[in-house]
Amino acid sequence: MTVQELIEKLRKKAEDIDVSETDFLAVQVNIKDADPGVFYIEIKDRNINIEPYEYNDRNCAVTMTMANFNKLIDGKLDPVAAYTLGKLKVDGDIGKALEFAKLVKKK
């Protein structure tokens, strides 16, 4: 799977995620085994935007392999376990990374 295919998968998944209680969340995702492997997910004004760019004013950045990120968004990898096992690295606000993971796991 390419990063662009992953972004399309996330955009489709985002259509069903309720973000009405999230004011603002900006997460940069770094896929360490893809080139280029950077995109961001922003929740702002009750909308989700997913774009293939770096996001400098982010709450946090998460770094994972493509396989582990797919497992995370498919609900097959618990984010806390992934972080504990070193499969998920967080740079920035860990609380916001957990908020992001909970949103992704809802659907």
Backbone as a chain_set.jsonl record, in Angstrom:
{"seq": "MTVQELIEKLRKKAEDIDVSETDFLAVQVNIKDADPGVFYIEIKDRNINIEPYEYNDRNCAVTMTMANFNKLIDGKLDPVAAYTLGKLKVDGDIGKALEFAKLVKKK", "coords": {"N": [[0.843, -1.181, 0.0], [0.51, 2.209, -0.817], [1.372, 5.487, 0.5], [-0.442, 7.366, -0.427], [-2.652, 5.731, -1.022], [-3.209, 4.895, 1.557], [-3.954, 7.34, 2.697], [-6.319, 7.807, 1.248], [-7.843, 5.661, 2.202], [-8.068, 6.438, 4.879], [-9.478, 8.85, 4.559], [-11.928, 7.888, 3.64], [-12.711, 6.386, 5.862], [-12.905, 8.467, 7.69], [-15.287, 9.711, 7.058], [-17.236, 8.52, 8.584], [-16.68, 9.075, 11.219], [-17.421, 10.572, 14.263], [-16.763, 13.757, 15.137], [-17.738, 15.754, 16.664], [-17.338, 16.523, 19.275], [-14.745, 17.304, 19.427], [-12.637, 19.949, 19.497], [-10.179, 20.951, 18.37], [-7.59, 19.254, 16.765], [-4.5, 18.239, 15.712], [-2.548, 16.071, 14.028], [0.46, 14.853, 12.952], [1.449, 12.289, 10.815], [3.983, 10.008, 10.521], [5.156, 7.745, 8.373], [7.414, 5.373, 8.613], [8.524, 3.523, 6.832], [8.036, 4.305, 4.242], [8.339, 6.414, 1.355], [7.625, 9.437, -0.052], [6.681, 9.594, 3.368], [4.866, 11.08, 4.906], [2.038, 12.627, 6.325], [-0.845, 14.537, 7.338], [-3.427, 14.731, 9.826], [-6.111, 16.641, 10.54], [-8.396, 17.986, 12.78], [-10.731, 20.344, 12.765], [-13.015, 22.92, 13.359], [-15.1, 21.084, 13.465], [-14.65, 19.37, 11.328], [-12.845, 16.913, 9.431], [-9.691, 16.918, 8.056], [-7.424, 15.496, 5.829], [-4.283, 15.439, 4.662], [-1.484, 15.218, 2.375], [0.987, 16.331, 3.597], [3.554, 17.891, 5.64], [2.897, 19.072, 8.965], [3.364, 21.796, 10.652], [2.35, 23.165, 12.899], [1.38, 21.362, 14.844], [-0.291, 19.186, 17.255], [0.895, 16.829, 17.969], [3.196, 14.344, 16.74], [3.091, 11.195, 15.245], [4.873, 8.201, 14.788], [5.2, 5.367, 12.843], [5.364, 2.057, 11.342], [4.098, 1.231, 8.074], [2.562, -1.143, 8.09], [1.941, -1.457, 10.836], [0.508, 0.943, 11.298], [-1.712, 0.54, 9.676], [-2.811, -1.673, 11.021], [-3.476, -0.387, 13.406], [-5.471, 1.509, 12.607], [-7.337, -0.262, 11.68], [-8.228, -1.395, 13.948], [-6.862, -3.534, 15.007], [-4.606, -3.283, 16.466], [-3.762, -2.173, 19.549], [-3.413, 1.144, 20.65], [-2.075, 1.927, 23.041], [-0.695, -0.38, 23.776], [0.905, -0.586, 21.484], [2.492, 1.706, 21.747], [3.791, 1.118, 24.165], [5.245, -1.146, 23.416], [6.991, -0.062, 21.636], [6.237, 0.184, 18.999], [4.908, 2.358, 18.195], [5.742, 5.642, 18.101], [5.741, 8.759, 19.759], [5.896, 12.194, 19.311], [5.589, 15.031, 21.026], [2.43, 16.013, 22.372], [1.275, 13.492, 24.244], [-1.236, 12.904, 25.233], [-2.934, 14.012, 23.281], [-2.258, 12.347, 21.174], [-3.355, 9.952, 22.102], [-6.037, 10.71, 22.152], [-6.469, 11.01, 19.408], [-6.038, 8.331, 18.61], [-8.194, 7.073, 19.871], [-10.346, 8.206, 18.481], [-9.89, 7.155, 15.939], [-10.23, 4.444, 16.415], [-12.954, 4.224, 16.83], [-14.524, 3.511, 14.654]], "CA": [[0.0, 0.0, 0.0], [1.242, 3.477, -0.833], [0.867, 6.492, 1.439], [-1.643, 7.958, -1.024], [-3.742, 4.773, -0.812], [-3.522, 4.97, 2.982], [-4.694, 8.59, 2.893], [-7.673, 7.589, 0.72], [-8.504, 4.776, 3.161], [-8.391, 7.262, 6.041], [-10.547, 9.795, 4.187], [-13.185, 7.136, 3.609], [-13.017, 6.068, 7.259], [-13.231, 9.725, 8.369], [-16.673, 10.071, 6.776], [-18.105, 7.917, 9.595], [-16.204, 9.384, 12.566], [-18.068, 11.72, 14.889], [-15.782, 14.649, 15.761], [-18.496, 16.902, 17.166], [-16.846, 16.93, 20.587], [-13.322, 17.625, 19.317], [-12.48, 21.316, 19.007], [-9.024, 21.04, 17.473], [-6.597, 18.204, 16.911], [-3.646, 18.155, 14.528], [-1.584, 14.999, 14.197], [1.262, 14.498, 11.785], [1.759, 10.864, 10.803], [5.217, 9.675, 9.811], [5.262, 6.316, 8.053], [8.862, 5.309, 8.496], [8.998, 2.653, 5.76], [7.511, 4.807, 2.966], [9.004, 7.641, 0.94], [7.529, 10.17, 1.204], [5.785, 8.93, 4.295], [4.344, 12.066, 5.852], [0.756, 13.271, 6.062], [-1.425, 15.005, 8.594], [-4.856, 14.632, 10.073], [-6.495, 17.808, 11.32], [-9.813, 18.164, 13.103], [-10.912, 21.769, 13.024], [-14.367, 23.353, 13.022], [-15.923, 19.868, 13.352], [-14.345, 18.693, 10.07], [-11.571, 16.202, 9.372], [-8.899, 17.106, 6.843], [-6.27, 14.601, 5.752], [-3.509, 15.948, 3.535], [-0.14, 14.631, 2.285], [2.007, 17.343, 3.872], [3.957, 18.06, 7.029], [2.055, 20.029, 9.674], [4.287, 22.371, 11.626], [1.652, 23.637, 14.102], [0.648, 20.168, 15.259], [-0.302, 18.803, 18.666], [1.866, 15.758, 18.122], [3.53, 13.545, 15.561], [3.232, 9.776, 15.533], [5.718, 7.51, 13.819], [4.94, 3.924, 12.817], [5.495, 1.431, 10.034], [2.839, 1.166, 7.331], [1.799, -2.3, 8.558], [1.403, -1.182, 12.172], [-0.505, 1.99, 11.218], [-2.913, -0.118, 9.155], [-3.396, -2.45, 12.123], [-4.049, 0.575, 14.343], [-6.728, 2.066, 12.1], [-8.29, -1.357, 11.493], [-8.624, -1.876, 15.266], [-6.151, -4.775, 15.327], [-3.449, -2.948, 17.29], [-4.105, -1.224, 20.597], [-2.403, 2.207, 20.636], [-1.268, 1.925, 24.262], [0.228, -1.511, 23.634], [1.862, -0.237, 20.44], [3.423, 2.667, 22.337], [4.576, 0.397, 25.166], [6.146, -2.072, 22.727], [7.874, 0.672, 20.735], [5.735, 0.153, 17.621], [4.342, 3.684, 17.981], [6.509, 6.69, 18.773], [5.004, 10.02, 19.804], [6.66, 13.416, 19.549], [4.613, 16.061, 21.362], [1.416, 15.767, 23.388], [0.839, 12.094, 24.242], [-2.681, 12.923, 25.441], [-3.56, 14.251, 21.974], [-2.06, 11.129, 20.387], [-4.361, 9.005, 22.576], [-7.335, 11.209, 21.669], [-6.491, 10.636, 17.992], [-6.186, 6.878, 18.512], [-9.571, 6.735, 20.257], [-11.217, 8.578, 17.361], [-9.671, 6.201, 14.843], [-10.758, 3.137, 16.802], [-14.41, 4.233, 16.956], [-15.172, 2.883, 13.49]], "C": [[0.886, 1.241, 0.0], [0.656, 4.423, 0.211], [-0.4, 7.129, 0.876], [-2.844, 7.031, -0.86], [-4.177, 4.767, 0.659], [-4.333, 6.225, 3.294], [-6.138, 8.433, 2.403], [-8.48, 6.684, 1.653], [-8.944, 5.571, 4.397], [-9.506, 8.253, 5.74], [-11.901, 9.102, 4.166], [-13.635, 6.806, 5.03], [-13.487, 7.321, 8.002], [-14.674, 10.15, 8.148], [-17.617, 9.594, 7.878], [-17.7, 8.247, 11.03], [-16.871, 10.656, 13.068], [-17.013, 12.552, 15.622], [-16.46, 15.868, 16.381], [-18.009, 17.384, 18.535], [-15.354, 17.267, 20.59], [-13.186, 19.016, 18.717], [-11.346, 21.43, 17.992], [-8.06, 19.913, 17.806], [-5.807, 18.138, 15.617], [-2.54, 17.145, 14.803], [-0.855, 14.787, 12.878], [1.602, 13.022, 11.904], [2.992, 10.666, 9.939], [5.251, 8.162, 9.617], [6.721, 6.062, 7.715], [9.372, 4.378, 7.409], [8.383, 3.029, 4.405], [8.221, 6.119, 2.635], [8.222, 8.272, -0.196], [6.47, 9.545, 2.087], [5.18, 9.86, 5.313], [2.983, 12.561, 5.372], [0.213, 13.75, 7.395], [-2.922, 14.816, 8.603], [-5.199, 15.789, 10.999], [-8.001, 17.791, 11.535], [-9.952, 19.615, 13.54], [-12.309, 22.15, 12.55], [-15.274, 22.162, 12.701], [-15.759, 19.13, 12.023], [-12.997, 18.006, 10.164], [-10.926, 16.465, 8.018], [-7.691, 16.186, 6.915], [-5.516, 14.977, 4.486], [-2.081, 15.394, 3.552], [0.993, 15.646, 2.476], [2.429, 17.265, 5.333], [3.069, 19.137, 7.65], [2.888, 20.583, 10.811], [3.628, 22.813, 12.925], [0.785, 22.52, 14.673], [0.656, 19.995, 16.776], [0.746, 17.734, 18.938], [2.154, 15.133, 16.767], [3.65, 12.105, 16.026], [4.036, 9.139, 14.405], [5.501, 6.014, 13.967], [5.328, 3.377, 11.451], [4.119, 1.426, 9.369], [1.969, 0.025, 7.866], [1.172, -2.024, 9.926], [0.349, -0.081, 12.151], [-1.812, 1.413, 10.672], [-3.594, -0.949, 10.227], [-4.086, -1.53, 13.125], [-5.404, 1.071, 13.853], [-7.782, 0.998, 11.828], [-8.752, -1.946, 12.828], [-7.931, -3.149, 15.698], [-4.905, -4.54, 16.176], [-3.869, -1.867, 18.28], [-3.028, -0.14, 20.661], [-1.522, 2.238, 21.882], [-0.252, 0.789, 24.214], [1.3, -1.202, 22.598], [2.919, 0.727, 20.97], [4.36, 1.974, 23.323], [5.614, -0.515, 24.522], [7.099, -1.382, 21.758], [7.455, 0.646, 19.278], [5.148, 1.494, 17.21], [5.17, 4.675, 18.786], [5.72, 7.987, 18.679], [5.977, 11.146, 20.109], [5.631, 14.517, 19.807], [3.666, 15.575, 22.434], [0.88, 14.334, 23.297], [-0.672, 12.002, 24.447], [-3.434, 13.134, 24.133], [-3.393, 13.038, 21.058], [-3.08, 10.066, 20.8], [-5.764, 9.414, 22.132], [-7.525, 10.834, 20.201], [-6.746, 9.141, 17.836], [-7.601, 6.441, 18.874], [-10.554, 7.074, 19.145], [-11.116, 7.56, 16.233], [-10.294, 4.848, 15.165], [-12.273, 3.077, 16.858], [-15.108, 3.524, 15.809], [-14.324, 1.802, 12.927]], "O": [[1.881, 1.312, 0.722], [-0.429, 4.181, 0.739], [-1.336, 7.404, 1.626], [-3.948, 7.503, -0.585], [-5.364, 4.648, 0.963], [-5.29, 6.174, 4.067], [-7.072, 8.878, 3.07], [-9.67, 6.917, 1.868], [-10.056, 5.393, 4.895], [-10.384, 8.472, 6.575], [-12.9, 9.66, 4.619], [-14.815, 6.936, 5.356], [-14.374, 7.239, 8.852], [-15.232, 10.877, 8.97], [-18.676, 10.187, 8.088], [-18.319, 7.746, 11.969], [-16.883, 11.681, 12.386], [-16.439, 12.1, 16.612], [-15.819, 16.897, 16.596], [-18.248, 18.532, 18.907], [-14.772, 17.489, 21.651], [-13.569, 19.244, 17.569], [-11.537, 21.943, 16.889], [-7.755, 19.654, 18.971], [-6.386, 17.997, 14.54], [-1.708, 17.336, 15.69], [-1.469, 14.571, 11.833], [1.997, 12.555, 12.972], [3.043, 11.095, 8.786], [5.362, 7.402, 10.579], [7.209, 6.481, 6.665], [10.558, 4.432, 7.082], [8.229, 2.177, 3.529], [8.651, 6.844, 3.532], [8.159, 7.662, -1.263], [5.47, 9.024, 1.593], [4.996, 9.478, 6.469], [2.79, 12.871, 4.197], [0.745, 13.411, 8.452], [-3.585, 14.752, 7.568], [-4.655, 15.907, 12.097], [-8.777, 17.608, 10.597], [-9.375, 20.048, 14.538], [-12.735, 21.749, 11.466], [-16.102, 22.221, 11.792], [-16.629, 18.351, 11.635], [-12.109, 18.458, 10.887], [-11.541, 16.261, 6.971], [-7.019, 16.109, 7.943], [-6.038, 14.852, 3.378], [-1.531, 15.13, 4.622], [1.853, 15.793, 1.608], [1.749, 16.653, 6.157], [2.554, 20.008, 6.949], [3.095, 19.911, 11.822], [4.288, 22.834, 13.963], [-0.398, 22.717, 14.95], [1.484, 20.57, 17.482], [1.396, 17.726, 19.983], [1.448, 15.369, 15.787], [4.239, 11.825, 17.07], [3.895, 9.494, 13.235], [5.602, 5.46, 15.062], [5.589, 4.136, 10.518], [3.1, 1.597, 10.037], [0.769, 0.208, 8.072], [-0.001, -2.328, 10.144], [-0.618, -0.153, 12.909], [-2.893, 1.757, 11.15], [-4.82, -0.935, 10.337], [-5.158, -1.856, 13.635], [-6.38, 1.053, 14.604], [-8.973, 1.3, 11.752], [-9.56, -2.874, 12.855], [-8.362, -3.789, 16.657], [-4.225, -5.492, 16.559], [-4.281, -0.776, 17.884], [-1.842, -0.465, 20.721], [-0.334, 2.549, 21.784], [0.912, 0.974, 24.57], [2.472, -1.517, 22.803], [4.105, 0.579, 20.673], [5.568, 2.211, 23.318], [6.731, -0.643, 25.023], [7.926, -2.04, 21.127], [8.228, 1.043, 18.406], [4.915, 1.743, 16.027], [5.284, 4.556, 20.006], [5.107, 8.281, 17.653], [6.775, 11.064, 21.042], [4.885, 14.893, 18.903], [4.059, 14.807, 23.313], [0.124, 14.005, 22.383], [-1.318, 11.114, 23.891], [-4.464, 12.5, 23.902], [-4.279, 12.733, 20.26], [-3.612, 9.356, 19.946], [-6.581, 8.563, 21.78], [-8.603, 10.396, 19.797], [-7.574, 8.732, 17.023], [-8.148, 5.533, 18.247], [-11.491, 6.317, 18.892], [-12.121, 7.155, 15.648], [-10.827, 4.182, 14.277], [-12.837, 1.984, 16.926], [-16.198, 2.985, 15.998], [-14.706, 1.165, 11.947]]}, "num_chains": 1, "name": "protein.A"}
